Amino acid sequence: MGYPTKVQCISRKESEQFYINFPLPMAQAFELAKGEEVEWTVVDKKHLILARKAAPPDAIPVKKTTACSKGSKSS
Protein backbone atom coordinates (compact mmCIF):
# COMPACT_ATOMS: atom_id res chain seq x y z
CA MET A 1 0.00 0.00 0.00
CA GLY A 2 1.33 3.40 -0.91
CA TYR A 3 0.91 6.78 0.78
CA PRO A 4 0.20 9.59 -1.69
CA THR A 5 2.03 12.76 -0.68
CA LYS A 6 2.08 16.20 -2.30
CA VAL A 7 5.31 18.05 -2.93
CA GLN A 8 5.33 21.50 -1.35
CA CYS A 9 7.39 24.47 -2.47
CA ILE A 10 8.41 27.41 -0.31
CA SER A 11 9.35 30.43 -2.41
CA ARG A 12 11.55 33.10 -0.90
CA LYS A 13 13.00 36.26 -2.43
CA GLU A 14 16.18 34.57 -3.66
CA SER A 15 15.47 30.84 -3.46
CA GLU A 16 12.96 28.02 -3.53
CA GLN A 17 12.91 24.93 -1.38
CA PHE A 18 10.87 21.77 -1.93
CA TYR A 19 9.45 19.67 0.90
CA ILE A 20 8.06 16.15 1.01
CA ASN A 21 6.42 15.11 4.25
CA PHE A 22 6.95 11.56 5.47
CA PRO A 23 3.56 9.99 6.40
CA LEU A 24 3.21 9.17 10.11
CA PRO A 25 2.35 5.45 9.63
CA MET A 26 5.56 4.97 7.63
CA ALA A 27 7.66 6.95 10.11
CA GLN A 28 6.30 4.83 12.95
CA ALA A 29 6.89 1.57 11.05
CA PHE A 30 10.50 2.58 10.39
CA GLU A 31 10.93 3.96 13.91
CA LEU A 32 12.25 7.26 12.56
CA ALA A 33 13.49 9.76 15.13
CA LYS A 34 13.48 13.55 15.11
CA GLY A 35 16.75 14.89 13.76
CA GLU A 36 17.79 11.55 12.24
CA GLU A 37 20.01 11.81 9.17
CA VAL A 38 18.84 10.26 5.91
CA GLU A 39 20.20 10.42 2.39
CA TRP A 40 18.27 10.59 -0.88
CA THR A 41 19.65 8.85 -3.97
CA VAL A 42 18.17 9.49 -7.41
CA VAL A 43 17.65 6.21 -9.28
CA ASP A 44 15.87 7.77 -12.25
CA LYS A 45 13.23 10.43 -12.85
CA LYS A 46 10.59 8.18 -11.31
CA HIS A 47 12.37 6.65 -8.31
CA LEU A 48 14.23 7.88 -5.24
CA ILE A 49 15.88 5.77 -2.54
CA LEU A 50 15.86 7.01 1.04
CA ALA A 51 18.68 5.50 3.08
CA ARG A 52 19.31 5.86 6.82
CA LYS A 53 22.75 6.42 8.27
CA ALA A 54 21.82 4.10 11.17
CA ALA A 55 18.69 2.07 11.91
CA PRO A 56 17.39 0.28 15.00
CA PRO A 57 17.41 -3.55 14.85
CA ASP A 58 14.31 -5.29 13.46
CA ALA A 59 11.76 -6.18 16.13
CA ILE A 60 11.12 -9.53 14.41
CA PRO A 61 14.25 -11.27 13.11
CA VAL A 62 14.14 -11.93 9.38
CA LYS A 63 14.88 -15.53 8.41
CA LYS A 64 17.58 -15.86 5.82
CA THR A 65 16.61 -18.18 2.99
CA THR A 66 18.90 -20.08 0.70
CA ALA A 67 18.21 -21.08 -2.87
CA CYS A 68 17.59 -24.76 -3.48
CA SER A 69 20.37 -26.54 -5.33
CA LYS A 70 19.61 -27.50 -8.93
CA GLY A 71 19.93 -31.22 -8.22
CA SER A 72 17.31 -31.41 -5.44
CA LYS A 73 13.64 -31.61 -6.41
CA SER A 74 10.72 -32.55 -4.20
CA SER A 75 8.19 -35.03 -5.58
HELIX and SHEET records of a PDB file:
HELIX    1   1 LEU A   24  PHE A   30  1                                   7    
SHEET    1   A 2 VAL A   7  SER A  11  0                                        
SHEET    2   A 2 GLU A  16  ILE A  20 -1                                        
SHEET    1   B 2 VAL A  38  ASP A  44  0                                        
SHEET    2   B 2 HIS A  47  ARG A  52 -1                                        
END                                                                             
